[in-house]
């Protein structure tokens, strides 16, 4: 099963400072690093979704292939090198991750 948002998802947000010692330790074990008391965690449980039919899966892959082809075409016509495109993508990811966008 793919780990992504679906309508069967239920979740909750918790302030790390409000967690008991045993709960905080368990969560830190799951995420693989210590958590700061000023952080929040989001816990979600996913309901199982029925697997799509072969026709539905093939249709979805066709859509992905079309999007990838469109991206390749736009990248080729941009005049930018692969390195320049990668640098732009990295900069946007960093801006979003650290909320640097204005």
C-alpha positions, 0 to 999 in steps of 0.5 A, a space after each residue: 500500500 502506498 503511503 500517501 494522503 487518502 480520504 480514509 486518513 485520520 490524524 492528530 497534531 501533538 505538541 512535543 512538550 505535552 507528551 509524557 516521557 515514555 510517549 516522547 521516547 517512543 515517538 523519538 524512536 519512530 522518527 529516529 532522532 530527538 525532538 525539541 520541546 517546541 516541535 509538533 508531531 502529526 500522527 496519521 493512520 491510513 485506512 486500506 484502499 482497494 487496489 486499482 484495476 489493471 485498466 485504472 493503473 495503466 491509465 494512471 501510468 499513462 498520465 504520469 508518462 505524459 507529464 514526464 514527457 511534457 516536463 522533458 519538452 519544457 526543460 529542453 526548450 528552456 535553454 537551461 542545462 541539467 545542472 541549472 535546472 537541478 539548482 533551481 529545483 533545489 533552491 525552490 525545495 529549500 525555500 519551501 522547506 525553510 519558508 523563505 518564500 515571500 
